[in-house]
């Protein structure tokens, strides 16, 4: 019978990285990009209808937000109910299903945002 030897790890961390530029992964919140929360009247938003990469389906895209993801989710919920359609938040942009450009510009200006139509 072969005798089995148990390997014992050193008491240090199990991470075997020789060099890491930003420290450990123990605190991922420290590596997140800080978002400067601007009031709505200082944000310049662009609203445009897009069908690119969506298999012919029209989606209204709102870009130019400088706010936290929690604020964007609350705004998304309000816009979806007013338009009566679905939508999502992707990379600091809001996407609403369907062509609602004029309606969204009116809603956003009532909420205090500087919104204008972009594209054709």
N, C-alpha and C positions, 0 to 999 in steps of 0.2 A: 504494500500500500504506500502510496505517495503521501508524504506529510504535507499538509496545506499550511501555508504561511499567510497570516492576515496582514495586509498592508495597513499601516496606520497613517492617517493624514496628519500633517502638522497642525498645531493649534491655531494657525492663521486662517485667513479666509480661503474658501474653496475656489475663488476667482483666480485664475492663473494668468491674468493680463500682466504683461511686463510694463506697459505704459498706457495711461489713459489721460487724455488731455483735460477732461472736465470732471475728474473725480469719480466717485462710485455711483452706481445706479440705485443706491439705497433711497435717494430722495429725488424722484423724477419731477416733482413740482419745481425744484430749483432750476431745472433745465428748460422749463417752458418759457416761451417768449412773453414778455410783459405786454399787455394791451393797454394803450392809453385810452381811457373812456372819455370820449368827447360828447358834449351835449348835442342833441339833434340839430340845432340851428347852425352848428359848425361842421356838419358832415355833408359832403357833396356826393350825392348818390346818382348812379346812372342806371336807368331802367331800359332794358331792351328785350325783344323777343328773339329767341334763338331756336333753330332746329338742328344745329350742327351736332353730329354724334348721338342723336337720339332717335334714329330710325324714322325720321319724318314727323315726329311728334313735336308740337310747338310748346316751348317752355319760356316763361318770362323770368329773366335773370336780373337781380338787383345787386349791384356791386358798389364798392366804395365805403363800406361800413368800417368804423373804427370804434368798436365796442366789444364787450365780452360775449362769450358764447351764450351765457344765460340771457342776456338782453336780446340777442338775436333769436333765441328760441321763443321768447315771449312775443316778440314782434311777428315772428313767423306764424304763430298760432292766431294772432289777431288778423293778419292779412289773409290767411287761409279761410277763416270764417267769413270775412267780408267778400271774398271772391267766390266762395263756395267750391273750392277745389283743393287738391292736395299740394304738398310742397315739401321742401327740405332745406337744411342749411349745409353748405359745403364750402369749406375754406373761406370763411368770412364773406360768403355770398349767399343770398336767398334765392331759391328757385321755386316758382309757383307754376303748377301745371296749367297750360292753356295760354292764350294770348290775352293778357289783362294789363297791357302797358298803360293805357290812358287811365284806367280805374286805379291802378296802383300809384301812379304819379299824383292823382288827386288825393288819395288816402294819405300818402306819405307827406305831402305838403300840409295837410290838415294836422298831422302829428308833429309838425315843426321841422321836418327834414327839408333840405334843399335838394329836390329831386328833379331830374330832367330826362327826356327821352334821348336815348343814344342809338345810333344805327338807323337803318331805313325801315 
